[in-house]
Amino acid sequence: MSSDPVRFDLDRVRAEFPILSARTYLNSCSLGALSRRSEAYLAEFRERWHAMGASAWYEHWLGRIEDLRGRVAAFWGAAPSETALLPSTSVALSVVAESVPVGSRDRVVCSELDFPTLAYQWAVKPGVELVVLESPDGVRMDPEQYAEAVDERTLFLATSHVFFTTGYVQDLRTLADIAHRAGAWCLVDGYQGAGQVPLDLSSTGVDFYTAGPLKWLLGGPGLAYLYVRADLARTLEPRITSWFAAENQFGFDPRAFRYRSDARRFEMGTPSLPTVHTALGGQEIVDEVGIERIAARNRALTDRLVVRCAEMGLSLRLPEPAHRSAIVMIRHDDPPGAVARLAERGIIVDHRPGHVRVSPHFYNTEEEMDLFVEALAAYPA
Ligand SMILES: Cc1ncc(COP(=O)(O)O)c(C=O)c1O
């Protein structure tokens, strides 16, 4: 790819993703597009399964897991020893929830804008008080709200990097500081952040961050990634575990469990190998284009979308520019109807209550923004 901070070879990138020549695909915050690169990794996985059977584990697949861990760690600015692979965000959150000491701190603070599986972890735990803060405007949270709610009884400040229905980007350093000032942990659901917002987790101070390949990282369903800050990855002792978390994984001694000395002590069994392969393909492309270019490109596409919507009289629910991402909500009286009619024209977007949700990614074009806006405007809100 070019060294220009903004430009990259868009045609070459688009050629990697077959769906882009068949559809106007604008729903990457639900599911990133499948690339030829991911398919090639998947084909390699299948071929080795055919050719080698179980010996592929030792000769190739354990190595592929480490390839992915290394890429993800470098991508989000942490060490491989701070990066665990898990089956889903929900499992990652559960193992974090089960890894901190239970004591006088029994309150967890989150927001009504978070993806609900974040709150559900604590809603089902006896003795835990779950505080769900209200958004002042349905789009954002004010850091002061967290600062007021997080106190000496708080175990976690648990919230999102980017809110899934509003695209609002929260500042990780601010969240971590608020949590730590009160002696609480900072846990961030970064599923909608990783792959569209540049990350340097080690410098943010957050204790835990979860993400996965499904959406902006273009790797498909079946895996999640968990960052655990180095000192915690060495010392916390999860109360749910697996053989992947054991120091001597291949010792097979049921009498001798000892935690590994890194974030793998948070792992919960065999990761989905097909997804390890598809995720490698997606991550390679993201790394080659570069997250700074992706963020700049997504900003340009989003700006175009916002301007074109205004020109066509479509009403948006948008964060202020400094906190905006590539998740754009457009008010509509019949979102499911609009989404279905757009799909008939080959335009793939999504809906949430009261809104059509559109999420372009770096592989989309300005022309696709225009096409979508004109098509939506033809189905009046
Ligand atoms: C912010 C956020 N968190 C979590 C999830 C889902 O988590 P899981 O991997 O448990 O299905 C989603 C969407 O699928 C999401 O948008």
PDBQT file of the ligand as one rigid body, heavy atoms in Angstrom, charges set to zero:
ROOT
HETATM    1  C1  LIG A 401     -20.790  -3.447  21.109  1.00  0.00    +0.000 C 
HETATM    2  C2  LIG A 401     -21.102  -4.904  20.959  1.00  0.00    +0.000 A 
HETATM    3  N1  LIG A 401     -20.749  -5.774  21.924  1.00  0.00    +0.000 NA
HETATM    4  C3  LIG A 401     -20.991  -7.098  21.817  1.00  0.00    +0.000 A 
HETATM    5  C4  LIG A 401     -21.621  -7.607  20.699  1.00  0.00    +0.000 A 
HETATM    6  C5  LIG A 401     -21.899  -9.083  20.597  1.00  0.00    +0.000 C 
HETATM    7  O1  LIG A 401     -21.131  -9.870  21.434  1.00  0.00    +0.000 OA
HETATM    8  P1  LIG A 401     -21.012 -11.449  21.295  1.00  0.00    +0.000 P 
HETATM    9  O2  LIG A 401     -19.664 -11.751  20.737  1.00  0.00    +0.000 OA
HETATM   10  O3  LIG A 401     -21.142 -11.946  22.707  1.00  0.00    +0.000 OA
HETATM   11  O4  LIG A 401     -22.136 -11.948  20.437  1.00  0.00    +0.000 OA
HETATM   12  C6  LIG A 401     -22.023  -6.725  19.676  1.00  0.00    +0.000 A 
HETATM   13  C7  LIG A 401     -22.703  -7.150  18.422  1.00  0.00    +0.000 C 
HETATM   14  O5  LIG A 401     -22.842  -8.231  18.011  1.00  0.00    +0.000 OA
HETATM   15  C8  LIG A 401     -21.748  -5.351  19.811  1.00  0.00    +0.000 A 
HETATM   16  O6  LIG A 401     -22.109  -4.473  18.850  1.00  0.00    +0.000 OA
ENDROOT
TORSDOF 0
